[in-house]
Amino acid sequence: GVPIKIKGKLFNAGIANAPIGQAQVQFLGHSKVAMTKGKGSFSLGHLYVDCSEVNYLQIEKSGFYRNRVAFSCENVKPNVYIYPAAHIDQIAAETDFKLDAQSGVLVGHASFNHSVKMQFWGPEERSGSSAPARGHDFYYDKDGVLNTARNRTSMNGNFVIMGAPEGLSYIQAFNKEGETLSYWPVYLAPSTINIYSQ
């Protein structure tokens, strides 16, 4: 691994990007834990990190489910955005999907310039396989309102996948012709919110 030091800021994506203080931030795989200050700032380091692997910052705080956000070695001063439990509970109510201790949730944004379908597939699965996609994908309208009737992203780009199983899955973006536009590994944990941005 390579030695890095992370200096980031933590924000509440559900409340006008307000900074979050007194939250625990951990680099998964390392025992060091940082506590965010009043303006959301935190520092972790020096850490030895394998930048070829998928790495995560894990955040825990009262009023939030456990959140995981992918970390890139190319950005050691990240602005990290997480969602409070009330926001996730509202999504669960609107999608009529019960949160449970056996599956995770992914809240994501796809920045393609056209509509895409975002789904989870297993390591040995692709959209052409007989296995169903993992979890249940839902999308937001252009005005930012969750629309359970949509089956692809709007220009808003936001989506959520509920009930995703524990372990390694691949988040895939498909165009209207069913072609794969992107394919990225995501490690999911029960009762954990993964934040993903394409």
N, C-alpha and C positions, 0 to 999 in steps of 0.2 A: 504493500500500500504506500500511499504518499502522505506526508504530513500536511494537514490543513487546519485552519482555524476558522470557525463559522461565527460571523457577527450578523445576526438577522433581527427582524422585527415581526411581531405576531399581531395579526388583526382579526377582528370579528367580521366575517364576510356577510353575516346576517343583519348587522346593525351599522350601516353606513361606514363600514371599514374602521370601526373604532379600535384603538389599540387595546390589547389584552395584557393586563398585569397579573402577577402571581400565578402564572401557569408553569407547569413543569415541561421542559423540552429535552428530549433525549434523542441521540443519534442511535438508531437501532443497531445492535451488535456491540455497543460500547456501554460501559457502566456509568459514565459521566452524565449528570443531569444538571441543567441550568434552570434558574427561575427567572421568568421575565420581570422586568422592572415596570414602573408605572406607565411608561410610554410604549410598552411592548417589546423593548429591546432585550436581546439575550446574546450570550457568547458561549461557544463550546469549542474547546481545543486545549492543547493540540491533539488532533485525532489522526490515526493512520487509517486511511480509507482506500479500498480497492475501487477505483473510479470506473472500472469496467463492469462492475456489478450494479444491480438496481438497489439504490440506497434510500432510506427513509428517515425523516424526522418524525418522532412520535410526540404528540402533545396531550397532556392530561390536565384537566381543570374542572372544578366543581361547576355544574351547570352545562357541561359539554360531555358528549360521548368521547371515547378515545378517538383521536384524529391522527391519521398518517398522511404525510405529504412527501412526494418524491423529492429527493435532493440530487442536484447535479453539481459535480466538482467545478463546473465552469462558472458557477454563481455562488461564491462563499459569503455573499451579503444578501441573502434572500429576504424578500417580503413574503411572509407566510400567512395564508388566509384559511381560517377554519370556520365551521358553522356550529352554533349552539344547539343543544339537544332539542330545544323548542322548535327550531327550524326543521330538524330531521323528523320530529314527531308530527309536524304539520304535513310534511311530504307523505309520511306513512298513512296519515288519515285521508289525504286527498287521493292516494292511489289505492286505498283500501288494502294496504299491505302491512301485516303485523311484523314489527321488529322482534327478532329472537336472538338467543345466545348461541345459535349454531351458524349464523351467516353474517355477512358484512354488507355495507352500503358503499357505493361509489357515487360521489357528486362530481360532475365533470363539465368541461367546456371544450367544444370542438371548434377550432378557428378556420375551418375550410370556408371557401367563398361560395359554397353551395350546400344543399341539404345532404346529410349523411345519416346512416343508421349506425349506432354504436352498440356493440354487443360483446359479451364475454364468451370465450371458447376455451376449452381445456388445451393442454400442451399438445395432445395428439388429435385435436379436433379442428376442423375448419368449417366454414359455412356450408360446404358441399357435403359434409358428413351427415349421417342419419341421426347423430346425437343432437338434442335440442341445445340452444344457446343456454348459458348459465345465467341465472338471475332473470329479472324482469326490467326491461328498459322503458323509460318514460321521458317525455320531452317538453320543452317550454315553448310557448308562442313568442312571437317577436316582441310583444309587450312585457315579457318576463313572467307571464302567468303559466303555471303548470297545466298542460292540456293532456289528459289521459287518453284522448282519442288520436293524438298524433303518433305516428310511427317512425318519424325521422326528425332531425333537428330543423328548426327554423333559422332565420338569419341571426337570431339571438345566440344560437350555438350551445345553449345550456341543456344538460340532460342529467338523469340520475338512473342508476341501476340498483334495484332493491333485491334482497335475498340472494346475494352472490355467495357461493360456497367458499369455505376456508381453503387456503392453499394458493398455488400458482394458477392463474388464468391469464389469458391474453385479451386485451381490449383491442377490438378491431373496428375500423371505420369502413363502411361500405357505401359506394355510390348507388344511384338508382338502377344501374345495370348489374349490381351485385358484386362488383369488383372491389377487392381489398385495397384501400388507400393507405392504411397504416396498420401496424401490428406491434403491440408493445406489451411486455410482461408486467403483471401487477400481482403483488402478493397480498392476499386478503386474510383478515383475521376476524373471528367472531366479535360481534358487538363493537366493531371498529368502523369509522368513517374514513374511507380513502378519498383524498382530494386529487383530481386529475385534470390536467390542462394540456390539450393537444396543440 
